[in-house]
C-alpha cells in the first residue's frame, strides 16, 4: 500500500466482475452482475440454486465468456480464454462437482491439474506436507475410485492449494465435510487471507458464512440483490435475501400412525473390499411405514457400503438379511428392488444418480424402465416418458435453460430436486436417500425435507443418510450412528442430544448407542 494512502483505505480488489451478463437462449443467467473480491478477505456469494452463481464463477475463471461486461484483475481489464489461463494467473477453483478420474491415484489426479512434469514422488511429498499443514486427510497413493465423496472433495481442495492461487474460489467446500473438517478448512481459509490472498466462498450453510466471511453478495434470479456484512445479519435474514421470502422449517412431529415394517435389516454383514467405505458388521435396522430414520456418521465409516447393500448395487449372500415390504431381497439387484416399490437416491447425483451427458428426459428412464408405465414389451413410449419428465419438473420446481438439457447443465440443487422427484413420483413404499441436501440452497433443502416428510405421512418408510447433524435433528424421527461399519440402535430424536450423537460418531459407547436388534428398534422405541 502506498505511504500516502488513507489509513482507512479498502484493500485492493484482486478479481472484479463489472456488469457481467450471460444469456443462454432466452434465459438470462447473469444480468449486469458486479462483484469485487479484495485481497485479504473472504467474500461470500449467496443465492438459491439457479440464481446464477455457477455461471458467474465460470465467467470469472474462463469456462464461459460474458456477452457483455468485463473482468478486472489487479485493477486492469483481463480476458481468461480458458481455465488454464486463469489458473496460470493465480485464480483457483474448487467446483462442487468433481473432475477426478476414478481409476487413477490421488497423486496422479493432482498431477493432471498442475502445470509441468513434477515427479510423482516429489508431488506426493508436497501433498503430504499440505495435508499435514491443513489437516485435510488425503492419502496420495489411494485410488480415487476407493474414496468417499468427502475424501474426493479434499483431493480437489489440495489440488487447488498446490497451485498457489492468489484468488481461491470454493464452491460448496464443506457440503460433505464433518464439523471438525470444516473447522480445519476455515483455519486454512483464514491463513490464506492472512497471506493477502482473496477467497470467494459459495455456501448454503449460512452460519458458516456468518462465521467466516467479511462480505457477502446476494444474487436472485441472475441479478445482484445486495451486498451485506454477514456478521451483522442472521441466518434467517440472509435466507430471506436469497429467496425473497421467509424459509419455513420442516415439521418433525409425527401426527400419523405408524404402519408395518417396510424395511428390515437382519444381521447384515458385508466384507470390506477397500472401495469407498468399510465393511459392515451385524447391521440391524427396522423402519416402519410413516417414519423417517436418520443415520449419522463421519464419511468413510460404512455409509456408502450400506447404501449399496440396500439399493442392490452390492447384493448380499443372505437373502433374509434385507427384507423390503415383507419380501426377502438380499440377493436382488436394483431393478428387482425397485419392482418392490423401493426408491434410492445416492449421494453422488452427477455420475451416479444421473448420467451427465444424457438429457433429463432420458435420465428419467434410469430408474423407471422397469415400472411398466414408460417401457412396455421393450418399447419406450416417448409420450409417457415426456409426461413423467414434465411432471417432475413442474411438481419439484426444477429450473433450467432450454427444453430438455443434459443433466450436467443443471445446478446442483435443481439436479437434486429432479433426482428426488424421479423417485418420489414412482410412489415408493420405501425410499433411501444419501445426503439429501448436499450443496442445496435453503429453500430447496426445506422443499426436499418437506417432500420426504409428506411421503412418510402417506405411509412411506424413509431412511436418510446424512453428515449434516442439524438436518437429521430437524426432521427425522429416530437417529442411529454409523461408526467403523457398525450401526447403533436408533433412538428417538427427543431422547438424544448432539453431544451423545457426536460421541457415538467417534466410536464411543454411550447409552442407547449399542447395535440393537432389528425388532427392538421398532414400535417400542418410537412410541413417543
Helices and strands as residue ranges (DSSP letters): E 13-24, E 27-38, E 42-46, H 53-60, E 68-73, E 76-78, H 83-88, E 91-94, H 106-112, H 120-134, G 144-146, H 149-162, E 167-171, H 179-194, E 198-202, H 206-212, E 215-220, E 223-228, G 230-232, H 235-243, E 261-270, E 280-288, E 292-296, H 303-311, G 319-321, E 322-324, E 327-328, H 334-339, E 342-345, H 360-368, E 375-376, E 379-380, H 382-395, G 407-409, H 412-424, E 430-434, H 442-457, E 461-465, H 469-475, E 478-483, E 486-487, E 491-492, G 493-495, H 498-505, G 519-521, G 524-526
